[in-house]
Amino acid sequence: MLHCSVYHVASFHPGQETKFPESSPNRMKKQLQEFPPTPSSSFFSRRILVAALAASPLVPALAQFRVEVSGVGLTQLPIALAPFRGEDASPQKISAIVQADLERSGQFRGVDASGQALDESSRPDLSLWRQRTADSLVAGSVTRLADGRFDVKFRLWDVVRGQDLGGQSYTVPQGDLRLAAHRISDYVYEKLTGEKGIFSTRIAYVTKGGGRHNLWVADADGENAQAALASPEPIISPVWSANGSQLAYVSFESRKPVVYVHAVASGQRRLVANFKGSNSAPAWSPDGSTLAVTLSRDGGSQLYTIPSSGGEPRRLTQSNSIDTEPVYSADGSTIYFVSDRGGAPQIYKMGASGGNPTRVTFNGSYNISPSVSADGRWLAYISRVGGAFKLHVMELASGNVTALTDTSADENPSFAPNSKLILYSTRVGGRDALMTTTLDGKIKARLAGQAGDIREPDWGPFQKQ
């Protein structure tokens, strides 16, 4: 448990295991193709793989990640993160975590803070920091308490205006030190940009290594990962519920793909879609009451909605084409999806209750994997360009499209809950890698895992404080 107190100028997270029988790999066809295959397509291997999963409660990850930030943004706020007093004896270097968070956002660049001994009670010489070109300064302390917990305190100063912008104090167990650092990052980000920070949110993603497939839940920087699911077979399409307590995903039980909803805290799961044929591509409605899914129960792959607690599905699309990969708009009024009704996969939209779809993407002949930002302004998707699969973002109001990457195997974009970053997977140096990028593509961060290839990322919602 993380306990927080706020101070200003004058003062100062196991459950029951659920096991399922393993299925013989020789009995399964691991790939079903919805759209006609293309030589370089990575879409089918992600979306249509069927998997046998063994559900288990969260367990600590052995793998660690490093964040590598590259690129220079046009408008970055210079900030100095002084080493926190006592952090040399702390298991986590709080100031380094905060600086990495802020730099990864693309909104900040670090300023040299060496040679200065400061903490939250200091009265810094702000003229010195102006000379170092810092617009803001963060200092704090980490103190181990007698009961083994840690007291983490910090203060933020506006160097330009000479103002004390307050701070916070957290009392945390050792396992929550990184969470405390992310909370500090959220505070600083919001104070200086006016936007809500996303550093204490969580992400989900899948790794493959050593013949095992794992679904992980991790901090937004990829660290502090915990295994939610493990299987000798692939895991696909994990997606967070709006309140962050559940993940929906596709599993293979009884030789066909089915949709489950998994409680993250307990590891318990419930079967939601197990109809004739394929059950795939779940997407949560914003209120958490409904899942949009792709079912082939009536023939071809079509879109349906189903109560998230299970029940009878309601068909949304009526076509002879393949309709798949649904995703809700943030207000729940619209569903974006992929269809080949025009001859090749493109992104369309329709009302959440169905209706006549309208085409959204026109640039390029093959566009898949839509993701809509929480503010409703942006659509991220993957476009095939000359045989390469590249992340693009569209401003929905204008239709303007920007290519964001120079890699060739991008997959599965997912917006941060503040709409300022996009999480995606790609292939770098012969290995799958998890990445974030700003919406202009200028700042990218690679979260490099040591536990195998990384894919299927999904960014979770804001967490309750």
Residue pairs with C-beta under 8 A, 6 or more apart in sequence:
1 13
1 172
1 173
1 176
2 170
2 171
2 172
2 176
2 179
2 180
2 183
3 170
3 171
3 172
4 168
4 169
4 170
4 183
4 465
5 168
5 169
5 170
6 166
6 167
6 168
6 169
7 166
7 167
7 168
7 169
8 164
8 166
8 167
9 164
9 166
12 120
12 121
12 153
12 169
13 176
13 265
14 57
14 58
15 57
15 58
15 263
15 265
15 266
15 267
15 268
16 57
16 266
16 267
16 268
17 55
17 56
17 57
17 267
18 55
18 56
18 267
18 268
18 269
19 54
19 55
19 56
20 52
20 53
20 54
20 55
20 253
22 52
22 54
22 232
23 52
23 233
23 252
23 253
23 255
25 232
25 233
27 255
28 50
28 52
28 233
28 252
28 255
29 50
30 49
30 50
30 233
30 234
31 44
31 45
31 48
31 49
31 50
32 48
32 50
32 257
32 278
33 44
33 48
34 44
34 47
34 48
34 301
34 322
34 324
35 41
35 43
35 44
35 322
35 340
35 345
37 44
38 366
38 384
39 387
40 384
40 387
40 388
40 389
41 384
41 389
42 389
42 409
42 411
43 345
43 368
43 369
43 382
43 389
43 411
46 236
46 237
46 411
46 412
46 455
46 456
47 236
47 237
47 280
47 281
47 324
47 325
48 236
48 257
48 278
48 280
49 234
49 236
50 233
50 234
50 236
50 250
50 251
50 252
50 256
50 257
51 213
51 231
51 233
51 234
51 235
51 236
51 250
51 251
51 252
51 257
52 231
52 232
52 233
52 251
52 252
52 253
53 215
53 229
53 230
53 231
53 233
53 235
53 249
53 251
53 252
53 260
54 229
54 230
54 231
55 228
55 229
55 260
55 262
55 267
55 268
55 269
56 227
56 228
56 229
56 230
56 267
57 266
57 267
58 217
58 226
58 227
58 228
58 264
58 265
58 267
59 226
59 227
60 226
61 216
61 218
61 224
61 225
61 226
61 227
61 451
62 451
63 207
63 225
63 449
63 450
63 451
64 223
64 450
65 218
65 221
65 222
65 223
65 225
65 447
65 448
65 449
65 450
66 447
66 448
67 100
67 104
67 221
67 222
67 445
67 446
67 447
68 445
68 446
68 448
69 100
69 103
69 104
69 443
69 444
69 445
70 443
70 444
70 445
70 446
71 106
71 438
71 441
71 442
71 443
71 444
72 109
72 442
72 443
73 106
73 107
73 109
73 438
73 440
73 442
73 443
74 440
74 442
75 107
76 106
76 107
76 108
76 109
77 107
77 108
77 109
77 135
77 136
77 192
77 193
78 108
78 109
78 110
78 111
78 133
78 134
78 135
78 136
79 99
79 102
79 108
79 109
79 110
79 111
79 134
79 135
79 136
79 137
79 138
79 188
79 192
80 110
80 111
80 112
80 113
80 129
80 132
80 134
80 136
80 137
80 138
80 159
81 95
81 96
81 98
81 99
81 102
81 110
81 113
81 138
82 95
82 113
82 116
82 118
82 137
82 138
82 139
82 140
83 95
83 113
83 114
84 90
84 93
84 94
84 95
84 119
84 139
84 140
84 141
84 142
84 152
84 154
85 117
85 118
85 119
85 140
85 141
85 142
86 141
86 142
86 143
86 144
87 93
87 94
87 95
87 141
87 142
89 142
89 144
90 142
90 144
90 150
90 177
91 174
91 177
92 177
92 178
92 181
94 140
94 142
94 152
94 154
94 177
94 180
94 181
94 184
95 113
95 138
95 140
97 178
97 181
97 182
97 185
97 221
98 138
98 181
98 184
98 185
98 188
99 110
100 221
101 181
101 182
101 185
101 189
101 197
101 199
101 220
101 221
102 108
102 110
102 185
102 188
102 189
103 109
103 110
103 443
104 221
104 421
104 436
104 443
104 445
105 189
105 197
105 199
105 420
105 421
105 438
105 443
106 420
106 421
106 438
106 442
106 443
107 189
107 192
107 193
107 420
108 192
111 129
111 132
111 133
111 134
112 132
113 132
113 134
113 137
116 124
116 128
118 124
118 137
118 139
119 139
119 140
119 141
119 153
120 139
120 140
120 141
120 153
120 154
120 155
120 167
121 155
122 139
122 155
124 137
124 139
124 157
126 137
126 157
126 159
126 162
129 137
129 157
129 159
130 159
130 160
134 159
135 158
135 159
135 160
136 156
136 157
136 158
136 159
136 160
136 165
136 188
136 192
137 156
137 157
137 159
138 154
138 155
138 156
138 157
138 184
138 188
139 154
139 155
139 157
140 152
140 153
140 154
140 155
140 167
140 184
141 151
141 152
141 153
141 154
142 150
142 151
142 152
142 177
143 150
143 151
143 152
144 150
144 151
145 151
145 171
148 173
148 174
149 171
149 172
149 173
149 174
150 171
150 172
150 173
150 174
150 177
150 180
151 169
151 170
151 171
152 169
152 170
152 171
152 172
152 177
152 180
152 181
152 184
153 167
153 168
153 169
153 170
154 167
154 168
154 184
154 187
155 164
155 165
155 166
155 167
156 164
156 165
156 166
156 167
156 187
156 188
156 191
156 192
157 163
157 164
157 165
158 164
158 165
165 191
166 191
167 187
168 183
168 184
168 187
170 176
170 180
170 183
172 179
172 180
178 219
178 223
178 224
179 200
179 219
179 224
182 199
182 200
182 219
182 220
182 221
183 199
183 200
183 465
185 197
185 199
185 200
186 196
186 197
186 198
186 199
186 200
187 197
188 197
189 195
189 196
189 197
189 199
190 196
190 197
195 418
195 420
196 417
196 418
196 462
197 418
198 220
198 416
198 417
198 418
198 420
198 421
198 459
198 462
199 219
199 220
199 221
200 219
200 220
200 463
201 220
201 244
201 416
201 417
201 459
201 460
201 461
201 462
201 463
202 217
202 218
202 219
202 220
202 240
202 244
202 460
202 463
203 217
203 218
203 219
203 220
203 222
203 414
203 423
203 457
203 458
203 459
203 460
204 215
204 216
204 217
204 218
204 228
204 238
204 239
204 240
204 247
204 456
204 457
204 458
204 460
205 215
205 216
205 218
205 238
205 425
205 434
205 454
205 455
205 456
205 457
205 458
206 213
206 214
206 215
206 216
206 234
206 235
206 236
206 238
206 454
206 455
206 456
207 213
207 214
207 216
207 449
207 451
207 452
207 453
207 454
207 455
208 214
208 234
208 432
208 452
208 453
208 455
209 451
209 452
209 453
210 452
211 232
212 230
212 231
212 232
212 452
213 230
213 231
213 232
213 233
213 234
213 235
214 227
214 229
214 230
214 231
214 235
214 451
215 227
215 228
215 229
215 230
215 235
215 238
215 247
215 249
216 225
216 226
216 227
216 228
217 225
217 226
217 228
217 247
217 264
218 224
218 225
218 226
219 225
220 416
220 459
221 445
221 447
222 434
222 447
222 449
228 247
228 262
228 264
228 267
229 235
229 249
229 262
233 252
235 249
235 251
235 456
236 249
236 250
236 280
236 456
237 248
237 249
237 250
237 280
237 281
237 282
237 456
238 247
238 248
238 249
238 456
238 458
239 247
239 248
239 249
239 282
239 283
239 284
239 458
240 246
240 247
240 284
240 458
240 459
240 460
240 461
241 247
241 248
241 261
241 284
241 288
241 308
242 284
242 285
242 286
242 287
242 288
242 461
243 288
243 461
244 264
244 460
244 461
244 462
244 463
245 263
245 264
245 265
246 261
246 262
246 263
246 264
246 288
247 261
247 262
247 264
247 458
248 259
248 260
248 261
248 262
248 272
248 282
248 283
248 284
248 291
248 308
249 259
249 260
249 262
249 282
250 257
250 258
250 259
250 260
250 279
250 280
250 281
250 282
251 257
251 258
251 259
251 260
252 258
253 274
254 274
256 277
256 278
256 279
257 278
257 279
257 280
258 271
258 273
258 274
258 279
259 271
259 272
259 273
259 274
259 279
259 280
259 282
259 291
259 293
260 269
260 270
260 271
260 272
261 269
261 270
261 272
261 291
261 308
262 268
262 269
263 269
270 309
270 310
271 310
272 282
272 291
272 293
272 306
272 308
272 309
272 310
273 279
273 282
273 291
273 293
273 295
273 306
273 310
273 313
275 295
275 297
275 313
276 296
276 297
277 295
277 296
277 297
278 294
278 295
278 296
278 301
279 293
279 294
279 295
280 293
280 294
280 295
280 301
280 324
281 293
281 294
281 324
281 325
281 326
282 291
282 292
282 293
283 291
283 292
283 293
283 326
283 327
283 328
283 335
284 290
284 291
284 308
284 328
285 291
285 292
285 305
285 308
285 328
285 332
285 352
286 328
286 330
286 331
286 332
287 332
288 308
289 307
289 308
290 305
290 306
290 307
290 308
291 305
291 306
291 307
291 308
292 303
292 304
292 305
292 316
292 326
292 327
292 328
292 335
293 303
293 304
293 305
293 306
293 313
293 326
294 301
294 302
294 303
294 304
294 323
294 324
294 325
294 326
295 301
295 302
295 304
295 313
296 302
297 313
298 315
300 319
300 320
300 321
300 322
301 322
301 323
301 324
302 315
302 316
302 317
302 318
302 319
302 323
303 315
303 316
303 317
303 323
303 324
303 326
303 335
303 337
304 313
304 314
304 315
304 316
305 313
305 314
305 316
305 352
306 312
306 313
306 314
315 354
316 335
316 350
316 353
316 354
317 323
317 337
317 339
317 350
317 354
317 357
319 339
319 341
321 339
321 340
321 341
322 339
322 340
323 337
323 338
323 339
323 341
324 337
324 338
324 339
325 337
325 338
325 368
325 369
325 370
326 335
326 336
326 337
327 335
327 336
327 337
327 370
327 371
327 372
328 334
328 335
328 336
328 352
328 372
329 335
329 336
329 372
329 376
330 372
330 373
330 374
330 375
330 376
331 376
332 352
333 351
333 352
334 349
334 350
334 351
334 352
335 349
335 350
335 351
335 352
336 347
336 348
336 349
336 360
336 370
336 372
336 379
337 347
337 348
337 349
337 350
337 357
337 370
338 345
338 346
338 347
338 348
338 367
338 368
338 369
338 370
339 345
339 346
339 348
339 357
340 346
341 348
341 357
342 359
344 365
344 366
345 366
345 367
345 368
346 359
346 360
346 361
346 362
346 366
346 367
347 359
347 360
347 361
347 367
347 368
347 370
347 379
347 381
348 357
348 358
348 359
348 360
349 357
349 358
349 360
350 356
350 357
350 358
360 370
360 379
360 394
360 396
361 367
361 381
361 383
361 394
362 399
363 383
363 392
363 401
364 383
364 384
364 385
365 384
366 383
366 384
367 381
367 382
367 383
367 384
367 392
368 381
368 382
369 381
369 382
369 411
369 412
369 413
370 379
370 380
370 381
371 379
371 380
371 381
371 413
371 414
371 415
371 422
372 378
372 379
372 380
372 415
373 379
373 380
373 415
373 419
374 415
374 417
374 418
374 419
375 419
376 396
377 395
377 396
377 397
377 419
378 393
378 394
378 395
378 396
378 415
378 419
378 439
379 393
379 394
379 396
380 391
380 392
380 393
380 394
380 413
380 414
380 415
380 422
380 424
381 391
381 392
381 393
381 394
381 413
382 389
382 390
382 391
382 392
382 410
382 411
382 412
382 413
383 389
383 390
383 392
383 403
384 390
385 403
387 408
388 407
388 408
388 409
389 408
389 409
389 410
389 411
390 403
390 404
390 405
390 407
390 408
390 410
391 403
391 404
391 405
391 410
391 413
391 422
391 424
391 426
391 437
392 401
392 402
392 403
392 404
393 401
393 402
393 404
393 422
393 439
394 400
394 401
394 402
395 401
402 439
402 440
402 441
403 441
404 422
404 437
404 439
404 440
404 441
405 426
405 437
405 441
405 444
407 426
407 427
407 428
408 427
409 426
409 427
409 432
410 424
410 425
410 426
411 424
411 425
411 426
411 455
411 456
412 424
412 425
412 455
412 456
412 457
412 458
413 422
413 423
413 424
414 422
414 423
414 424
414 457
414 458
414 459
415 421
415 422
415 423
415 459
416 422
416 423
416 436
416 459
417 459
417 460
417 461
417 462
418 462
420 438
420 439
421 436
421 437
421 438
421 439
422 436
422 437
422 439
423 434
423 435
423 436
423 457
423 458
423 459
424 434
424 435
424 436
424 437
424 457
425 432
425 433
425 434
425 435
425 454
425 455
425 456
425 457
426 432
426 433
426 435
427 433
428 435
428 446
431 453
432 453
432 454
432 455
433 446
433 447
433 448
433 449
433 454
434 446
434 447
434 449
434 454
434 457
435 444
435 445
435 446
435 447
436 444
436 445
436 447
437 443
437 444
437 445
438 444
447 454
